[in-house]
Amino acid sequence: MYFEWTDNLNTGIAEIDHQHQRIASFINALYDARNNQTKHGVSEVLDGLIDYTINHFSFEEQLMEKAGYRYLGAHQRVHELFGKRVAEYRSRFADGEDVGDEVLDMLKHWL
């Protein structure tokens, strides 16, 4: 099922909201790839997620640091675990494993 972005998901920080909306587009692209049974589409989503995690998490952590967010360390660990999970999915996919449903579930839960 397609994921629809709603206003209640907004943080009020335009750049963060825009970046988070990319997660919704990854979910929908992965859903399309699964329905059309295209491995290339799944590969593109996984590659996009790797790029996303590097850029978005860095940007978000910089904002948190500037704001003096007291749980920054814990949040960084969550980001690190998410990045490792995405890399693991990419590796498993490269080895021929079908990880599409797992990635969909993870993205929906995370968002």
C-alpha angles and dihedrals in degrees: 000000000000119000115233120203112229131191092248088070092060118109094198091246104108097208093048091047091050091050092048090051087062087066088059089051090050089052092051094045090050091048089053092048091050092049092047092042093230117154090193090063092051090048091052091051092050092048090048091050092053091052091043095052093051096048102033097044092049091050093046093048091051090054091048092049092050090049092050092240104190095210095052094119093053091045090051090054090052089051091049092051091048091051091049091050092052091048089050091051090050091051093048090048091051087053089057100261120141104236099157097108092046092051091048091052092047094050094047091049094045095048 
